[in-house]
């Protein structure tokens, strides 16, 4: 399998869809640690990966989004960090085989950095170091730092990766739309984030976990204004609505795939899905791309 | 001593400045209750308005709240001595099954900034703890936060339990968090929905005025 950076020179790259909302569909309870399922229910994690591989993903993401010492400590699972990561990478690699690449998913710690919050920078940096060291020992193709709300935390994650690995780094942030346009929780714009992520050492930058393909297209367009870096977008299947006590994501596979055509037109070279997307969403994009 | 300078220090998130100016105001003999209302609470009010208008974001609000906390360390003992009561007691927490506390902390800090006493139960708080804390501490408002669509229904259990315990009406409930909407708040019978931390302050003030 070609390296990610070579692959994006050749053609549009298709990622996978959601893991977290899929696990919830399969019985993960609110308040459970999703990454613990790498050890407790590996067959379910595997089957979700397999769905994306079969749908035509060029890469799948390990179920390690929250596998960092700070987040795992909230579940009293920090001692299991390495086991959870090793199992997560193995499950993805087995499903991927030679058919697609494996990306190590690295999400935020959930802690707010000083001076705004109470968590020292060094504690967050060490948390990412521990995660990256465990990941770097396993068989992954590239890193995907995602759903970051604080550019500074994203920088720490990217910095930790650069300390221990020379694999490519993809970094995405979450934005919401307000009166002044798209901003992260910390108030940074897509343009600012694209620059910060690239300066920190990411090879590919972009957006994920935004409310739908329309927002993703607008955010990619804003990043394109300032960044010559390859761009990635992995939006949610719209903003969730509640129906009979369950979150329902409004973008069907068909409308999601059509929406992603606009995201590509704005200049994204890697596309995929976040919350609420399924193998059907990925399959629909794959067929529009003429992959099957 | 110009209290406006202290108010501006709070708005700017200048922690050291807020502390120093509070010291000076106390030394100048300004009544603690006046310092609280006209500088600190007034400053946080303005930050809340700026936040609602997207003129400032979470970092600025947190620094302003921390500046107010610096000032309050000096002021609190004096307020107690003067017999000045908090504007009200509010129990806050993130609901059962949900470990996300950034939003809840922001709401707690803003409410504190408005002069309320906050009983923060942390995250993953079961309905029984919300109700017990409110009853034992004499709080008249419960604020509940959820980031996940899967955990927000735990809010309804707290509201139902309040009714079962006969505290319905005595204790108001306000709910918020990314997936929470006005329609959802209506559906579960919450007293009110807050779209952001500044709105939570408005709601709490309204509840107190109604009592």
HADDOCK unambig.tbl for C-alpha pairs under 7 A between the chains (distance, minus, plus):
assign (segid A and resid 30 and name CA) (segid B and resid 97 and name CA) 5.20 0.50 0.50
assign (segid A and resid 30 and name CA) (segid B and resid 98 and name CA) 6.92 0.50 0.50
assign (segid A and resid 30 and name CA) (segid B and resid 150 and name CA) 5.72 0.50 0.50
assign (segid A and resid 30 and name CA) (segid B and resid 151 and name CA) 5.93 0.50 0.50
assign (segid A and resid 31 and name CA) (segid B and resid 97 and name CA) 3.71 0.50 0.50
assign (segid A and resid 31 and name CA) (segid B and resid 98 and name CA) 5.48 0.50 0.50
assign (segid A and resid 116 and name CA) (segid B and resid 59 and name CA) 5.66 0.50 0.50
assign (segid A and resid 116 and name CA) (segid B and resid 62 and name CA) 5.53 0.50 0.50
assign (segid A and resid 116 and name CA) (segid B and resid 63 and name CA) 5.91 0.50 0.50
assign (segid A and resid 178 and name CA) (segid B and resid 54 and name CA) 6.99 0.50 0.50
assign (segid A and resid 179 and name CA) (segid B and resid 54 and name CA) 6.23 0.50 0.50
assign (segid A and resid 180 and name CA) (segid B and resid 54 and name CA) 6.40 0.50 0.50
assign (segid A and resid 185 and name CA) (segid B and resid 58 and name CA) 6.41 0.50 0.50
assign (segid A and resid 186 and name CA) (segid B and resid 57 and name CA) 5.95 0.50 0.50
assign (segid A and resid 186 and name CA) (segid B and resid 58 and name CA) 5.49 0.50 0.50
assign (segid A and resid 186 and name CA) (segid B and resid 59 and name CA) 5.91 0.50 0.50
assign (segid A and resid 187 and name CA) (segid B and resid 57 and name CA) 5.16 0.50 0.50
assign (segid A and resid 247 and name CA) (segid B and resid 149 and name CA) 5.86 0.50 0.50
